[in-house]
């Protein structure tokens, strides 16, 4: 034990020392001090103004301004992406722009952009209208010519009969002689326009009903797609002409046109006028196109210039907002000239923080220095582990279950090794392990490049866990060598097999089997087992026993960690009344089982361990008969059973009673103590962490808690041990899947002579291996290894009810909002 | 037995290497040492279990048809 006490504290085992500090900053250096602290990123400030709403805080205006600026920046971002400009961010040209200047610039840019957009829209609308007009002119022209034929019979019947038989072209020439006023005099008028193709049918029907059938409707598809101003998409439109008579009909028709969103354009009846109008419209259209183009180019240039700076500006605004949010957490002191803040920082960082605050004082030319000193606290500090990129992923895995309490043993220390190891036990195939290794090496070697890019969510997870995958791959290769499986094919790497045929003709190899004639295969499973009929019973037996042995060891490790925790916190109560009965209970039952397994293997006895264990409980004094593994087994079993039975009340009863006794002793003189401390309470900050906690001791609560804890342990001992059998189950599944793919895909395809079938078989095999074995099985084994860690291992000692240290850091801000 | 010694020696060598080449303060060294010891113990256990299980087997491989 002395050896353990001499050792230095292990890195990562427990949280860094944290201290509660108080900072008093004069107002003129406040902003600068907080931004420097943000650069350093090692101080977590407590929010002293929790009860205030966001609008009651001191710096609410600045926060609002920052919010406005980030809204404008987001707007720019939208516009840039809509215009399809990819911005190559100008690499941090650190022109330190003042915040006010930035604000002004941003509003200028925004106004400019909005104006350009509005103009653009107007131009686009005009363009659309002209385009529609042109289409109407083109198509409606055709109708009107035909319509001259159908003019009011009284006037133009004669004309019609002459012309109706001729085709349109000749009509054009003679058009001019036709009286243009004849149609208007006759009262037959028309309205021409354009409408969405989808609405055309209902439109026609509505017109028919409204005019009671006294109208003639003609339509033709427009041919070109037009941009619908409402939805911004290109839609099919139809040109229509409605012939009607009477003023009331005209009003009705106009109203219906309006309701259906059809645009009406006046088309002159004479052909020459039509052609002239068409020419004018086309001219104007081309002019507008040129204008629109120029407008777009101008806008894109402006956007490009913004785009190059946008990233920098966004970061700057985020930083400023962070600074003001933090400033909002501080309190003004009585004189209103200083800001007071409280926060947590790691003890090792205190000199760094002091230095940074000094710089802030100097740079802001303040007369008064910043005061920075320790405070006592009763609150539990946040937990902080200094992880590097290797241990970070493992710490994240542990934190996903629960952040460690302050100064609690951190299971990540052991999980770094045991998690990939348990994964490998379930995954064991060195061929697949090599593939995983390849993948993880690619990720690690391209770390820098991938780290700066923005990755999709799946790639990001894979990249974040690259070191986990590396370790998983290495252990998988090791376990694969032990299970002797390379894509389920065994190899004779480590020497000759230990089995051979009894006779050289191998006549009874298929009935009685081979015999063992040498020492066992030196490393791993003998390759002769693969493919034999008794392979599964043999491997199942090994793997089940292996799972139990690994499980018992990991659970013992967990309980031993709880011992070290109890010793660290000086809680002898826990050691005597929790650790010892737990160890005794677990080991007298399942440790004994592990021992029996090892003895059975060493002696080669045929004892049935199920029988032994069950009858240890059912009939402890009965004779063991052929299940006897060693001399004195029966007496040992009775002893172990008694010890286990004693351990249960040992872990259940004493602790609550002793706790109650200690509590009454500690607080016996408390009533006298309160009088003495009442003066101190007045000048304490009401929000500070120094508030004393009233401790009521609720005996029934403590007792029930202890009872739950004990029952959980006792029942958990059985269920957790059985839970480790999943190591066997998944390993079996992996091996069987792998065998099936190998035999039924690859070997089958290889049996044929044709190259095509072989290549096809190889491809399907590779595909199935990659997706089912490499991806699905990896995820599955990962998940189960995780569960074994979280529940069976960490359940023995871990509380996990702490909170994580979240310092005010610009780096974290930049990462988090992305 | 021999292999157990091999594992033990490999563990010692690995820890010495790590202490020599990336020695970074006493507490970090202890952490690295813990990792190496854990890894060695896990690997040794895995090997030992499979080896012991084949020491005095109760069944032998019975070849299936067509082998």
Boltz contact constraints between the chains, C-beta under 6 A:
constraints:
  - contact:
      token1: [A, 8]
      token2: [B, 26]
      max_distance: 6.0
  - contact:
      token1: [A, 8]
      token2: [B, 27]
      max_distance: 6.0
  - contact:
      token1: [A, 9]
      token2: [B, 27]
      max_distance: 6.0
  - contact:
      token1: [A, 10]
      token2: [B, 27]
      max_distance: 6.0
  - contact:
      token1: [A, 10]
      token2: [B, 30]
      max_distance: 6.0
  - contact:
      token1: [A, 10]
      token2: [B, 31]
      max_distance: 6.0
  - contact:
      token1: [A, 11]
      token2: [B, 27]
      max_distance: 6.0
  - contact:
      token1: [A, 11]
      token2: [B, 28]
      max_distance: 6.0
  - contact:
      token1: [A, 11]
      token2: [B, 31]
      max_distance: 6.0
  - contact:
      token1: [A, 12]
      token2: [B, 31]
      max_distance: 6.0
  - contact:
      token1: [A, 414]
      token2: [B, 38]
      max_distance: 6.0
  - contact:
      token1: [A, 416]
      token2: [B, 35]
      max_distance: 6.0
  - contact:
      token1: [A, 417]
      token2: [B, 35]
      max_distance: 6.0
  - contact:
      token1: [A, 417]
      token2: [B, 38]
      max_distance: 6.0
  - contact:
      token1: [A, 417]
      token2: [B, 39]
      max_distance: 6.0
  - contact:
      token1: [A, 421]
      token2: [B, 42]
      max_distance: 6.0
  - contact:
      token1: [A, 482]
      token2: [B, 46]
      max_distance: 6.0
  - contact:
      token1: [A, 482]
      token2: [B, 50]
      max_distance: 6.0
  - contact:
      token1: [A, 499]
      token2: [B, 61]
      max_distance: 6.0
  - contact:
      token1: [A, 509]
      token2: [B, 63]
      max_distance: 6.0
  - contact:
      token1: [A, 510]
      token2: [B, 63]
      max_distance: 6.0
  - contact:
      token1: [A, 513]
      token2: [B, 60]
      max_distance: 6.0
  - contact:
      token1: [A, 513]
      token2: [B, 61]
      max_distance: 6.0
  - contact:
      token1: [A, 513]
      token2: [B, 62]
      max_distance: 6.0
  - contact:
      token1: [A, 514]
      token2: [B, 60]
      max_distance: 6.0
  - contact:
      token1: [A, 514]
      token2: [B, 61]
      max_distance: 6.0
  - contact:
      token1: [A, 520]
      token2: [B, 54]
      max_distance: 6.0
  - contact:
      token1: [A, 520]
      token2: [B, 55]
      max_distance: 6.0
  - contact:
      token1: [A, 524]
      token2: [B, 50]
      max_distance: 6.0
  - contact:
      token1: [A, 528]
      token2: [B, 61]
      max_distance: 6.0
  - contact:
      token1: [A, 529]
      token2: [B, 61]
      max_distance: 6.0
  - contact:
      token1: [A, 532]
      token2: [B, 61]
      max_distance: 6.0
  - contact:
      token1: [A, 532]
      token2: [B, 62]
      max_distance: 6.0
  - contact:
      token1: [A, 532]
      token2: [B, 63]
      max_distance: 6.0
  - contact:
      token1: [A, 533]
      token2: [B, 62]
      max_distance: 6.0
  - contact:
      token1: [A, 533]
      token2: [B, 64]
      max_distance: 6.0
  - contact:
      token1: [A, 534]
      token2: [B, 59]
      max_distance: 6.0
  - contact:
      token1: [A, 534]
      token2: [B, 61]
      max_distance: 6.0
  - contact:
      token1: [A, 534]
      token2: [B, 62]
      max_distance: 6.0
  - contact:
      token1: [A, 538]
      token2: [B, 59]
      max_distance: 6.0
  - contact:
      token1: [A, 542]
      token2: [B, 53]
      max_distance: 6.0
  - contact:
      token1: [A, 546]
      token2: [B, 49]
      max_distance: 6.0
  - contact:
      token1: [A, 549]
      token2: [B, 49]
      max_distance: 6.0
  - contact:
      token1: [A, 601]
      token2: [B, 52]
      max_distance: 6.0
  - contact:
      token1: [A, 601]
      token2: [B, 53]
      max_distance: 6.0
  - contact:
      token1: [A, 604]
      token2: [B, 56]
      max_distance: 6.0
